[in-house]
Amino acid sequence: MTRDSEMGLLVLALAVGAGAGLGAVAFRWLVVSFTRVFSGHEDYADAGRAAHPWFPGLGMWFVLLAPVVAGLVYGPLVHAFAREARGHGVPEVMDAVARRGGRIRPQVAVVKALASALCIGGGGSVGREGPIVQIGSALGSSIGRVVRAEEDRTRILVACGAAGGIAATFNAPLAGVFFAMELILADFAARSFGMVVLSSVTASVIGRAALGDEPFLRLPAFTVTHPAEYLLFALLGLLAGLVGVTFTRFLYLVEDGCDRAWRGPEWLRPAVGGLLLGAVLLVLPQMYGVGYPVLGNGVAGAYTVGFLIVLLLGKMVATSLTIGIGGSGGVFAPSLFIGAMLGAAYGQTAGALLPGVVGAVGAYGLIGMGAVFAGAARAPITAVVIMFELTGEYTIILPLMAAIVLATGVSHLISQDSVYTLKLRRRGVDLGGHPNARRLAAVTVADAMTPARRRVRAGDPLVDVLPDLAVFERLAVVDEQNRYLGVGTARAVTEALADRNHDTILVRDLVERVPPVGATQSIAEALDVLDRTEASEVPALDVDGRVVGWLTHRQVVGRLRLVA
């Protein structure tokens, strides 16, 4: 059958790739169409404070209202049909793959496409990659559920959808593959890799047929003009890692602030918050939408250092505010934008200080793009590949790789999470553990434990429990309400009998405090408790603190074999 054979999985991967490619084309069209509706231009970011041609009397003031009107449409849409479509999308896909067997509701694809296109078209300063990843992944998940595929196959199809979406949107098939493998699956298994490649190629062919075969940026060739530039590029990588982490923290700081400040209905939040976003766009219209033309101008050296810094800070504020008010869009493009402004400003400053050493500013802009993304997302392989494919520029691959690795290292050194995983950790979801621990996260202690044997009260004389301790190595000690106090062991009893008169010894005199686990806890969490204690088994408690079972490493291994 299609759902069980390798050939069937290949056919499904091709179908997901084709669907993701068509979805990416449709999404691009929606973004351009809504941008024209709300701004009167195909991309307002470099329109130079022009008025909306439909409402010339408003002048530039229309940008104050565009996010509000867009929010009035996509706010209720997301709230009513798919609340997971809010935000930047990639963390939701990572969570679905890691913990929910790749299950994503089918309506997410449609709602995400409409909400993100409305948000970006209405001035939201976010990117297209998050939405298209979630759109393609939802398609892959839906196809997997239709054919009733097993969970491991559904996960692969979700990754196929993510890869296809990236590939078609950015004309970058390799970047799509590595994005899916490094961030979505977090695994480079040969079987998964082959299917993801096929899906990415299929989507890319469709994307090129509909959108053309032009690279993301058209730039002149860059070269390293002096060996000392490698040191400058390395320093840029370190700085970019700091900026990437700063962007991540600022993003969630603003989101927290918006959460605390807002007291109205969630569906109205994007519209009301749109007034703040509109005010930012009035001051800095270059923040309107994705902002690729402005990014290109920055890399080309069209702006002064001071204005590049303004654009860098403005993008952090505008993107964070867009997400914070409940907007829908990605953070990949903003991280590229921030990196381009950082790199261009750094290159111009270095050129002024070392005129005979520093080459073209654009090289620093490109390296800044990849390094800030790597610092924020912690995906160095994807960063290298995507920068090569988005620009078609290979001549600076060596300093690019060095800067990206350094930026990733700085990010790991000063921060526990990436811009994607931090959103999940704030919900109590940790994707950083071993893959087996992720699978065990859905299995509770109650599924693996053995039922509780006889419990003894702390006030019982020791002589009353000797027969039981002759059979069991340890027994749970409880109070008068049957709540857990500790453990009595055969070893402790033997030592006590050797030292004292056993007629006067009570059970409480021999209690050892062994850390318990909750019966409703996942086995992944219980493993941490087992590893921290020297005991071979630990008691499992119900919500009232009563002992209901015992858990050992052997039982955990048994469950691991069942879910592996």
C-alpha positions, 0 to 999 in steps of 0.5 A: 500500500502507498502508506507502507512501502518505500515507493509509496513514501516516495510518491507521497513526498513528491505530492507534498513537494508539488503541493508545497510549491503551488502553495508557495506560489499562491502565498507569494501572490497573496502577499503581493496582492494584499501589499498593493491593496493596503499600500498601493505599491508592490513593495512599499519599503522603498517607496520613499514615503509615497502616498497611497494612489487610491487615497492621495489626500491621506498622504503618508498617513495611510500607513498608520491605518493599514496595520489596523485594517489588516488586523481587523481582518486577520485577528478574528480569522486566526482567533476563530479557526487556527490560533496556532497560526499566530506568531512565526510558525516554525516553533509550532512545526518543530513541536508537532514533529517532536511531540505530536507525531507530526500532527498539524490541523489541516485548516492551519495551512489556509488560515496561516496563508491568509493571516500572514499575507494580510499581516505582511501586506498591511505593513507587518515587519515580518518574513515569509519563511515562517508562514510557508514552513507552516503551510507546507508542513500542514499540507504534509501532515494532512496528506499523511493523515489522509493515507493513515501513515504511521507517525514516523512517515508523517514526520517525514512528510511534514519535513518534506512540506517545510523543505518544499515551501522554503525551496519554492519561496526562495528559489533555494532547494538545498536551503530547503533541505537543510532547513528541514533536516537541521531545524524541523527533524533535527536528524540527518537519517539517509531515508529522511534526507532522500525524501526531503530532497525529492520534495524540495526539488519538486517544489523548486521546479514548480516555483521556478516555473511560476516565479522565475529563476533569479537569485534572491539578491543580484550582487557583484562578485566579492573577493577577500582583498587582504589576509587581515580581512579574515580577522575582521570577518571573524570579529564580525561573526562574534558581534553577529552572534551577540546581535542574534541573541539580543534580537531573540531576547528583545523579541520575547521581551516585547511579546511579554510586554504586549501580553501584560498590557493587553486586557481586551479580547484576543481577536481585537489585539492585532487591530489595536496594536496596529496603531503602535505599528503604524506609528513606527512605520510613519517614522521609519517606512522602510520597516513596511513588510519584509523589506527586501529592497531596503536590505539590498540597498544596505548591502550595496552601500547605499546608506550611511553608518548612522542610518544603517544602525537606525534601520537595524534597531528599527527592524528589531522594534518593528518585528518584535511589535508585529509578533507581540500584537498578535501578527503572523509572519516569520523571523528569518527575513528580519534576522537577515535584514538585521544582519545585513545592516550590521554587516554593512555598518561594520564594513563601512566603519572598518573601511574608514579605519583601515582603507587599504585593508577592507574590501567591498562593504557588500561582503560584510553585509552578506556575512552579517546576514548569515551570521546573525541568522545563525546566532538567532536560529543556531542552524549553521549548516542552513545558514551557510547553504541558504546564503550561498543559494539566496545570493549566488555568491561563492567567492566569500564562502570561507569567511562566511563559514567562519563567521557563521560558526563563531556566531553559533558558538557565541549564541550557545555560550550566552543563551540556552535557546534559539529564537525558535526553541525559546518560544517552546521552552516558555510553554514548558516544552524542551526539544533539546533532549535526546530523541528517545526522551522526546518519544518518552515524553508522551509515556507516563510513569503510570504506564511503566511502574509496577503496582505498590506493594504493602506500605508501612506506617512511620509509627509501626514497631520494626518487628511488625515489618520484618516479615515484609522486609524479608521479601522486599528490599524496600517498603514505602513509609507513610503517615497516618493519612497514607502520604509518602514520608520515605523508604525503609530498606532491608539494609537499614534494618540489618544495621539497626538490629546489629546496633540496638534492641529491636524491640524499641525501634520504630519504622520512623527511626530508619526512614530514608528519603528517596526522591519520588516521582509523580505517576502522571509525570512523563518517563523522560522526567522520571529518568532525571529523578532516577539518575539523581538517586542511588536507589535502584527504584523510586516510589511513584505518587498520585496527586495526593502524595500517596504511593501507587507504584514503583519505578526502576531503570529496567521498566523505563528501558522496557517502555523505551523498546516499545516506543522506539 
